Amino acid sequence: MALPDASARGSYAEHHTVPASQVVTRSAALDISQVAAIWVAYLTAYG
């Protein structure tokens, strides 16, 4: 999972290039949809 930075590179794409420092692992307990939903709440509140 990569931390989004919409102000610098946009974030709507099937594939996206990000710096390695922005990549984090996802918990095995969460599927892709659940992980993606975490950022929706963050960006709505703080974006």
Residue pairs with C-beta under 8 A, 6 or more apart in sequence:
1 23
1 24
1 25
1 26
1 35
2 16
2 18
2 22
2 23
2 24
3 18
3 22
3 23
3 24
4 11
4 39
4 43
5 11
5 18
5 22
6 43
6 47
9 16
9 17
9 18
26 32
26 35
27 35
